[in-house]
Amino acid sequence: MKALLPYSKYLVLLLTLSTMSCETTADIINPETQTSSNKETPNNESTSKDVEKENDNNNQNGSEQNVSLAAKLTAAVPSGYNVKKDQSYGPSATQAYDLYTPIVSDSTKKSVSLVMVHGGGWSLLDKSFLDNVVELFKRENLNITIFNINHRLPLSDGVTFDGVMEDFNLFFEHQQTLKQQLNLSEDVVLWGYSSGGHLALTYSYKFPKPYIKSVAAVAAPTDLTQESIYKGIVDDKERNLTEKFIGVAYDSNPNAYKAASPIFDINAQSAKTILFYGQRDGLVDVDEQGRRLYNKLIANNVKASFKALPNATHDMKGEMPGIVIETIRFLKEQ
């Protein structure tokens, strides 16, 4: 097993993501990168015409049934966003989210919900970490409502895996009550980075909801029973963050680590998934954690895409604009 850098070594690099310029562009996808899309992406002109026709049909029958995600994403072009910070979804101050609602001229165009989950070893950082990624999604002019969420943290809030999953349950119960008020469609996309990607995958597979249609995960641990994860993610105080998250040492209860690993919860009904990993990531291994999960999705006939970024490390510095574009491309295939 290759040597891993302590997680604390990545924190300074991770924090650069929160200050990166949204003007950065990057061609992140290797032409030989494996992908499992069921069909080739059509050209932009034909896609636009098909989606426009589908939108017109939807207007005529007034129903969301059988309307593609692509049609919903392009049903309206926002002129801007209304922003509400630190909205509450639970009694704890940590149970909060930032809300970005699209400003559109046609109130009949229901928006897709994009729920974003920050990284930080499950115990560090907060939603502000993804502020600039939110801006990247906003610039794509899609008909989306963005929820950038916090969850309670093991180090500061004393919760473990089950408590964090309870936060996700609580958030989605709240989010579903907002559908009429915010003019939301039946579609939710979960998007997470690092530990946030792990949480997005885990929740969507372990607690499937009919409205969670797709999940995107960037540099996400997927198998916590691997030594590189249950020993390798430590902070600058030498605290084992995976152990803090699970609440018990691996040797004492390996099944608890398995229960918190999304790779063991995949089945044929799992949400469509796109994965991004850096081939130079010294913390979350591209093959051990990423490609194995992708292969299991394919074995279960789940639509999935796997992007191995040749020059990316765990911080994904400079790669996020391309990741956002590829995420949207994947969603528009649905």
Long-range contacts (C-beta under 8 A, 24 or more apart in sequence): 1-227, 1-228, 2-282, 2-285, 3-282, 4-228, 4-232, 4-282, 4-283, 5-282, 5-283, 6-232, 6-234, 6-235, 6-236, 6-238, 7-121, 7-232, 7-233, 7-234, 7-235, 7-241, 7-283, 8-234, 8-235, 8-236, 10-283, 10-314, 10-315, 11-124, 11-235, 11-236, 13-313, 13-314, 13-315, 13-317, 14-119, 14-120, 14-125, 14-129, 14-194, 14-314, 14-315, 15-129, 16-315, 16-317, 17-129, 17-132, 17-133, 17-193, 17-315, 17-316, 17-317, 17-320, 18-128, 18-129, 18-130, 18-131, 18-132, 19-132, 20-132, 20-317, 20-318, 20-320, 22-132, 22-135, 22-136, 22-139, 22-321, 24-318, 24-320, 24-321, 25-321, 25-322, 26-318, 26-319, 26-320, 26-321, 26-322, 27-322, 28-307, 28-309, 28-312, 28-319, 28-322, 28-323, 28-326, 29-307, 29-309, 29-322, 29-326, 30-308, 30-309, 30-310, 33-306, 33-307, 33-308, 34-294, 34-306, 34-308, 35-305, 35-306, 35-307, 36-294, 36-297, 36-298, 36-303, 36-304, 36-305, 36-306, 37-303, 37-305, 37-330, 37-333, 38-303, 38-333, 39-333, 41-329, 41-332, 41-333, 47-332, 48-74, 59-108, 64-110, 64-185, 64-186, 68-334, 69-112, 69-187, 69-213, 69-214, 69-331, 69-332, 69-334, 70-331, 70-332, 70-333, 70-334, 72-110, 72-111, 72-112, 72-143, 72-185, 72-187, 73-112, 73-142, 73-143, 73-144, 73-328, 73-331, 73-332, 74-142, 74-143, 74-332, 75-109, 75-110, 75-143, 76-102, 76-104, 76-105, 76-106, 76-109, 76-111, 76-143, 77-104, 77-141, 77-143, 78-102, 78-103, 78-104, 78-138, 78-141, 78-142, 78-143, 79-103, 79-104, 79-105, 81-138, 81-146, 89-149, 89-170, 89-171, 89-174, 89-175, 90-167, 90-170, 90-171, 90-174, 92-152, 92-157, 94-150, 94-151, 94-152, 94-153, 94-156, 94-157, 95-150, 95-151, 95-152, 95-167, 95-170, 95-171, 96-127, 96-149, 96-150, 97-127, 97-147, 97-148, 97-149, 97-150, 97-171, 98-127, 98-134, 98-146, 98-147, 98-148, 99-145, 99-146, 99-147, 100-134, 100-138, 100-145, 100-146, 100-147, 100-148, 101-145, 101-182, 102-143, 102-144, 102-145, 104-143, 107-183, 109-143, 109-183, 110-183, 110-184, 110-185, 111-143, 111-144, 111-145, 111-182, 111-183, 111-184, 111-185, 112-142, 112-143, 112-144, 112-145, 112-184, 112-185, 112-187, 112-188, 112-189, 113-144, 113-145, 113-147, 113-175, 113-184, 113-185, 113-187, 113-188, 113-189, 114-144, 114-145, 114-146, 114-147, 114-188, 114-189, 114-191, 115-147, 115-149, 115-171, 115-175, 115-188, 115-189, 115-190, 115-191, 115-200, 116-146, 116-147, 116-148, 116-149, 116-191, 116-192, 116-196, 117-149, 117-151, 117-190, 117-191, 117-192, 117-193, 117-196, 117-197, 117-199, 117-200, 118-148, 118-150, 118-192, 118-193, 118-196, 119-192, 119-193, 119-194, 119-195, 119-196, 119-197, 119-219, 120-194, 120-195, 120-196, 121-194, 121-195, 121-233, 121-235, 121-241, 121-242, 121-245, 122-153, 122-154, 122-164, 122-195, 122-198, 122-199, 122-241, 122-242, 122-244, 122-245, 123-153, 123-154, 123-155, 123-156, 123-235, 123-241, 123-244, 123-245, 124-153, 124-155, 124-235, 124-241, 126-150, 129-193, 130-193, 130-196, 132-320, 133-193, 133-320, 133-324, 136-320, 136-321, 136-324, 137-324, 137-328, 140-324, 140-325, 140-328, 142-328, 145-182, 145-184, 147-171, 147-175, 151-199, 154-241, 154-244, 154-245, 154-247, 155-239, 155-241, 155-244, 160-244, 160-245, 160-246, 160-247, 161-245, 161-246, 161-247, 161-256, 161-259, 161-260, 164-199, 164-245, 165-202, 165-203, 165-206, 165-207, 168-199, 168-203, 168-207, 169-207, 172-209, 176-211, 186-210, 186-211, 187-211, 187-213, 188-212, 188-213, 189-213, 189-214, 189-215, 189-216, 189-331, 190-214, 190-215, 190-216, 190-271, 191-215, 191-216, 191-217, 191-327, 192-216, 192-217, 192-218, 192-220, 193-217, 193-218, 193-219, 193-220, 193-316, 194-218, 194-219, 194-220, 194-221, 194-284, 194-314, 195-220, 195-221, 195-245, 196-220, 197-221, 198-222, 198-262, 201-262, 201-273, 201-293, 202-260, 202-261, 202-262, 202-265, 204-262, 204-270, 204-271, 205-262, 205-265, 205-266, 205-267, 205-270, 205-271, 206-262, 206-265, 208-269, 208-270, 208-271, 212-271, 213-271, 213-272, 213-334, 214-271, 214-272, 214-273, 214-274, 214-330, 214-331, 214-334, 215-271, 215-272, 215-273, 215-274, 216-273, 216-274, 216-275, 216-276, 216-327, 216-330, 217-273, 217-274, 217-275, 217-276, 218-276, 218-316, 218-323, 219-276, 219-277, 219-278, 219-281, 219-283, 219-284, 219-314, 219-316, 220-275, 220-284, 220-289, 220-290, 221-284, 221-289, 222-261, 222-262, 222-263, 222-289, 222-290, 222-292, 222-293, 223-261, 223-263, 223-264, 223-288, 223-289, 223-292, 223-293, 224-257, 224-258, 224-260, 224-261, 225-250, 225-254, 225-257, 225-258, 225-261, 226-285, 226-288, 226-289, 228-285, 228-288, 229-284, 229-289, 230-257, 232-283, 233-283, 262-293, 263-292, 263-293, 263-296, 266-293, 266-296, 266-297, 266-300, 266-302, 267-300, 268-300, 268-301, 268-302, 270-297, 270-300, 270-302, 271-302, 272-302, 272-303, 272-304, 272-330, 272-334, 273-297, 273-302, 273-303, 273-304, 273-305, 274-304, 274-305, 274-306, 274-307, 274-326, 274-327, 274-330, 275-304, 275-305, 275-306, 275-307, 276-307, 276-309, 276-316, 276-319, 276-323, 276-326, 277-306, 277-307, 277-308, 277-309, 277-312, 278-308, 278-309, 278-311, 278-312, 278-313, 278-314, 278-316, 278-319, 279-308, 279-309, 279-310, 279-311, 279-312, 280-310, 280-311, 280-312, 280-313, 281-312, 281-313, 281-314, 282-313, 282-314, 283-314, 284-314, 303-334, 305-330
